[in-house]
Amino acid sequence: MSRSTCASCGQHLEFSEEMSGRQVACPNCGAKTRLDNPAFPEIRIPKQKDPEVREAGSSPVAAFASLLQENIGKVIVGKREEIVWLLTAFLAEGHVLLEDVPGVAKTMLARALAKSVGCSFKRLQCTPDLLPNDITGSSIFNPKTTAFEFRPGPLFAQIVLADEINRATPRTQSALLEAMAEGKITADGVNYDLAPPFFLIATQNPIDHEGTFPLPEAQLDRFLVRLRLGYPRAEAEIAMLLQHQLRHPIDDLKEVATAQDVLDSQRAVRAVHVDEKVARYVVQLAQATRDHPDLSLGASPRACLALVRCAQAFAAVHGFDFALPDDVKEMLPHVLGHRLILRPESRLRKKTIGGVLGEILNTVPVPTVTAIAPRR
């Protein structure tokens, strides 16, 4: 990302390289600004007084998230931001799609989270021959009682890892939808409630597409966020190599919280205040994706709900009891990145979803929200 400055009000603008040379409206004052031209001192207006800044706060959610982050960091080295985003989705009661190349600790991240909060954990290795009953459970005849008894499948765990989800058939993938949306499973006409907190982490490899079944847009929309871990920095990778000399660090990872702590934190996230201006900002961003000429599919109302919930969780993780537009902007790429579809002609022009979201963030006016003193 590159930076520019509005010549009228001094507002800092961030934009992708492909936006260079374009003229956009400043989100603060509305003045037209070329993104590759520096601000000229002779026409600069004195910068307006900064709005009240949100002070760092402390809350039970922030303390809980910090404890988990530190504990998971003992296993996942050098991925502080990614861990925060995962915890944000966890506390927002959503599900996560981890899309990255093999060997970057996607599975280990899920295991470290489950072990940190003391939740039951099950792993599904998705393959083309995996059947829906293999994951939801099935009824088995018991000759002693001469009756069929239901045997729960791996989905009856609190944290479930669906490894390489795109290798499962669409029929098996769809078996996850009811559990993801409603926290329950229907088998043989009977509804079974899943023990909260139910959290699904699905992984997929974006490189190898042979023998895979791509997730349809309707199913992608069920995932609250999509995250990528990426390769670690050199120093972090060296630390990881030294850490694994004697034994794997997850073997020594201790439980630092309980499932009840998670539920309490999730309830606290729902109580985070969302100002009407912030809600209007979210809707304006969604409408901008629906009207953008480079997109054939924009953000759905479910995406708006997801963005607001993630903004609440991100604010709570950092100790605040109200959400700001900055929280929305932080989570926007992870919430909307997998929900938008580029037009074929835009893809040929080397357009990307990230670039389009950057354009939208630079053109939709950011509201000014008065900061509220954090609870002590």
ABEGO torsion letter per residue (X at the ends): XBBBBBAAAGBBBBBBAAABGBBBBBAAAGBBBBAABBBBAAABBBBBBBBBBBBBBBBAAAAAAAAAAAAAAAABBGBAAAAAAAAAAAAAGBBBBBBBBBGAGAAAAAAAAAAAAGBBBBBBBBBAABBAAAAAEBBBBBAAAGBBBBBBBAAABABBBBBGAAABBAAAAAAAAAAAAAGBBBBGGBBBBBBOBBBBBBBBBAABABGBBBBBAAAAAABABBBBAEBBBAAAAAAAAAAAAABBAAAABBBABBAAAAAAAAAAAAABBBBAAAAAAAAAAAAAAAABAABABBBBAAAAAAAAAAAAAAAAAAGBABBBAAAAAAAAAAAAAAABBBBAAAAAAGBBAAAAAAAAAAABBBBBBBBBBBBX
